[in-house]
Amino acid sequence: MLLLLIILYLLCGAAVFSALEHPKEKQAKEKWAQRFELFSQKYNLNKSDLEKFLRHYEEANMAGIRVDTLRPRWDFTGAFYFVGTVVSTI
């Protein structure tokens, strides 16, 4: 019985989050598509080349390569924050 209640609770939570967040996600995607179109037209860029470049940029960013030079991601402060987050979550 408890398992059924937990599953029902999870389903209701998923329905609420989906109803709240899906329209905003769709709107953000449409806004991005417009910006992408305007940028490619303004600078006369091939859309597929631009998409490839942005994909490579995103992969580099996910790997920890930063374009900005504000500070390294894994300096002592960043590492301390990461360790604190992991320990407090566990």
Buried (B, 14 or more C-beta within 10 A) or exposed (E): EEEEEEEEEEEEEEEEEEEEEEEEEEEEEEEEEEEBEEEBEEEEBEEEEBEEEEEEEEEEEEEEEEEEEEEEEEEEEEEEEEEEEEEEEE
